[in-house]
Amino acid sequence: MELDDIDRVTVLGAGSMGHGITEVVALAGYQVTMRDIEQEYVDDGYDSIKWSLEKLAEKGIVDQTPEEVLNRIETAVDLGEAVSDADLVIEAAPEQMSLKKDIFGELDDLAPEGAILATNTSSLSITEIASATDRPESVVGTHFFNPPVKMDLVEVIYGAETADETAETAYAFVEAIGKTPIYVRKDVNGFVVNSVLGPFGDEAAWMVSGEEASVRQADATMVHERGYPMGPFELSDLTGIDIGYSVRKEAGKPIPPVVQEKVDAEELGQKTGKGYYDYESGDGADYQPEDADGEFDWLRIEARMINEAAKLIGDDVATAEAIDIGMRLGAGFPEGPCRRADKLGLDTVLEKLRERHEATGEDRYDPAAYLEDLVEAGKTGEDASEGFYNYGGEGGERHYTTINADLNEDGLLEVELDRPERLNALNGDLMDEVVHLLETTPTEDVRCVTFEGTGDRAFSAGADITGFSGMEPHEAGVTEFFEVVAEYPRPTLAKIQGFCLGGGHELALACDLRIATEDSEFGFPEINLGLIPGGGGTQRAMRMLTDARAKELVFRGNRIDAETAEEWGLINRAVPESEFDDTVEEFLDDLVHGAPIALGKAKQVMNAGRDQDLSAGLELESQAFGLLLTTEDMKEGTSAFMEKRDAEFEGR
Ligand code: COA
């Protein structure tokens, strides 16, 4: 069975995963049948899909009407009827092995020969589920994350007998429905994301159990110093402390005493009103940025996660890249653990594990052979030009983790900002990788550069806010990135579809030309964070727009639509989605095929003329940006953003 052979999909289960998967599959244009064991469950699931589709349409996230999508969904209670002509079945029943085996046993009798039988289990063995059938080669894991409509990641998991063809078609199908698949090549407990995530909560719990840290200190440090979307205890309260407890029990792992105490007291997290935080009489996860006091040994947590990643790579379960994508998309990590390890230095990571192992004798610090081998071979990370990834050491090409780049024969260099999970927000890595790309690609091979965002929502929603809090003013050296783009000796064009905000907007302004779809939005929201544009935006906006319009954008932090942006002279064209590619093509035709030396000179002299006093302006802007990074207002603004509440500024 290949992707083209898949026409009809059946989802078994109409609960939160089942109806979510059904919705995603139908949105992608497939005919799908959603089946549950009672009409009542099916109806509830159907209503939830309808509600969700209405929300998506209201917010303008999809341009199909709810009716169009619902027309592709059929419902069923009878299993035979639901799967009789299915090419792909995705089972999303409750997480009980006996139940799943019953279902797969029945599927074996009822589903057409050759159909792919996928299970959405998040924790059970694919091999064991497949053993209930006489066709284990057709059984594969497709682990969607909750909620499927929002979460981009799907783990595609091999059972012991899964055929390559089955896994490859499942992988292609996941791509076809607009999600990002990663291969999990062996049926390991927890697959990739939950395996690597395990130590995040576990190590923190051991540290609190050993009275080496407090709950608030751990959470505040991981969020405000290390950029994770949630603290380990906050996360545990959200998912349920009993869940982590039973996962450890089943895996035969020791239980940290704080976890045992909470389970004994039946304080299991948000669902019981109390866990590590009090959600009934207290304010919930109320740790503050100042609880991150610089004393918490976060490396213990990160070293263990990196160690898990190294085990998976060494055991051929997943590649470093798959793991990093998995953790970014599936767990909201600011960057993947392998990439982060390469920055920390693998020797530093290994040393931490060995030190803990020696001090405690506990298995959980046992270093992975793969990690030891890398360190022994001198591949200690970015500084050594090689670690989990290659950074251009010994004939290797640098591997980019936040951008995709392609240079075609005509000399068109296409750069995609590839952090869709953060609306392509610019972080240090991304800026670094773009600079590296532009500086190392031979200029004579390039005639024009385009920038665009991946995903369908944003060009870029700005600098990555989650990285701001721990930043020192001298680290705010973002200007280089924008300057390298602005001064690139070939014409540059920004292809804008969706949000073009803050640093993303500044990147677009650093390009020579800008074409946007009509539904794009432009703005400088920095003021709402207690900041100002820090990538040349204040200066470039003043030069491109009237004084009044530039100040309106920067002072008010509001967004303008593409039509207004065109009228104001901020962009070259605002066009309907359907005309976007053609318009871009027309421009590129001139840029790629125009006289390169003349184009280069034209750019150089036009910019120089415009920018006579730019350096002074940029210097001032950079000083002000650095100063603002130290203010309480900026900390308040960034915390408020992450907590999804309104900021209260005090002018401090
Ligand atoms: N930095 C880091 N993460 C960002 C981000 C940024 N600049 N902009 C968006 N994201 C993340 C969100 O936190 C969210 O992550 P989550 O799913 O883990 O919660 C994800 O991208 C999707 O964004 P979301 O806010 O859920 O989408 P939305 O449609 O509700 O709103 C925006 C879209 C662009 C209006 C909103 O994300 C926003 O205001 N972003 C910040 C823009 C900004 O201030 N940029 C200037 C920075 S200097």
Residues whose N, C-alpha, C, O or C-beta is under 5 A from the ligand:
A	BS01	COA	G332 E421 R422 L423 A425 A461 G462 A463 D464 I465 T466 F499 L501 G502 G503 P525 E526
